[in-house]
Amino acid sequence: MCDYPVIHWLEADEEKSARWCSEKNLPPPKRVQVIDDRMTADTAYRLACEGSGLLWRGDFQNARQLLQALARRIDKKRTERKSQETALAPAETFHLHRQMQSQRARTLGQLLIPFNADHSIPLRRAPDVRSACLEAYGPRTEDYIASLRELQGLIGAYEWRKKGIEIPALHARIHPHYGVFAPIRSEYVELVAAAPLPALIATQSLAFDIGTGTGVLAAVLARRGIQRVIATDQDLRALDCARENLARLDLATQVEVVQADLFPEGQAALIVCNPPWIPARPSSPLENAIFDPDSRMLRGFLHGLKCHLAPGGEGWLILSDFAEHLGLRTRVELLEMIDAAGLKVLRQANIKPHHPRVSDTSDPLHTARQAELTTLWRLTVK
């Protein structure tokens, strides 16, 4: 526990402190005010906007209602400013949207609740969240403070883990762990399930899945008959998640999960990668699967293919063109990356996304989402 920062506050004229917990790596608020059910939403909103942490001592369900009230006030302000964004370029709209989302998260994150060392919450009508917190935070030996909004996020993730996500290509469910990218958008899985396997697989039945996450693509490759799959990831949570999913699918002997920055040792007939699609900086570690600063993972995958593809093998790059519609990367730049890596495009397959946000016209990025295509690029060495 000594590595966790400490949050300090004054309560009943007595200086108090506790460990601070933030999976987003946010620092503890420098100013903390103890509040309860008597606090009005308007006053709480003003204090939160000023950067004050609000340590809740009232009824837990009332804290949830206060958080909803804060969100309504923030969203009302957002609606009032929306008319100013219509003339912005797509990239400017994206960066403004990210900035406002970050500010929204910071403000809502100021509502704090106490936890006992066993992850129970010492508030009236508090739910039992010990299992969800244990998964995200691990075992604790001291009481701690965390934001209510973060708690809601990890409870939601825990429910996803318990019930799993149905993957039609597997006729089974994948169970994402907290902090591991969940395959809710299934179109990229469909592409990998449908693309013709390289002919070399018939004699060298080995594939690499780079950045495996939940292990879903490794599982699809194994179910397609590839005799051996090596799935890599850097993140310990992802490695544990992939191993658990593959064991549940009875694929643990067919798929080896190893910790690596991109590629394992050796060469394979097929190498698959679904890197983060947006070349921008994540605002927290939980966004690493979505945002790829300077396209680091994309470039690393492309440049590593030449060394790790067996002669006659293929590299499958699964990539959305969402960044292109946002003005963050052009198609020409992507093709230049492929060419500079000594690769050529054999073929490509496209699919339209079918997640609910495509039809959400209130989304500031709706135009880009509506035009988006996800592509499986079949690449080989020139």
HELIX and SHEET records of a PDB file:
HELIX    1   1 ALA A   41  CYS A   49  1                                   9    
HELIX    2   2 PHE A   60  ARG A   81  1                                  22    
HELIX    3   3 LYS A   82  GLU A   85  5                                   4    
HELIX    4   4 PRO A   90  LEU A  108  1                                  19    
HELIX    5   5 ARG A  130  TYR A  137  1                                   8    
HELIX    6   6 LEU A  148  LYS A  163  1                                  16    
HELIX    7   7 GLU A  187  ALA A  194  1                                   8    
HELIX    8   8 ALA A  199  ALA A  202  5                                   4    
HELIX    9   9 VAL A  216  ARG A  223  1                                   8    
HELIX   10  10 LEU A  236  ARG A  248  1                                  13    
HELIX   11  11 PRO A  285  GLU A  287  5                                   3    
HELIX   12  12 PRO A  293  SER A  295  5                                   3    
HELIX   13  13 ARG A  296  HIS A  308  1                                  13    
HELIX   14  14 PHE A  322  HIS A  325  1                                   4    
HELIX   15  15 ARG A  331  ALA A  340  1                                  10    
HELIX   16  16 PRO A  356  SER A  359  5                                   4    
HELIX   17  17 HIS A  366  ALA A  371  1                                   6    
SHEET    1   A 6 VAL A   6  GLU A  11  0                                        
SHEET    2   A 6 GLU A  14  TRP A  20 -1                                        
SHEET    3   A 6 TYR A 144  SER A 147  1                                        
SHEET    4   A 6 LEU A 111  PHE A 115 -1                                        
SHEET    5   A 6 SER A  52  TRP A  56  1                                        
SHEET    6   A 6 ARG A  31  ILE A  35  1                                        
SHEET    1   B 2 ILE A 165  ILE A 167  0                                        
SHEET    2   B 2 ALA A 172  ILE A 174 -1                                        
SHEET    1   C 7 VAL A 255  GLN A 259  0                                        
SHEET    2   C 7 ARG A 228  ASP A 233  1                                        
SHEET    3   C 7 LEU A 206  ILE A 210  1                                        
SHEET    4   C 7 ALA A 268  CYS A 273  1                                        
SHEET    5   C 7 LEU A 309  SER A 320  1                                        
SHEET    6   C 7 THR A 374  VAL A 381 -1                                        
SHEET    7   C 7 LEU A 343  ILE A 351 -1                                        
END                                                                             
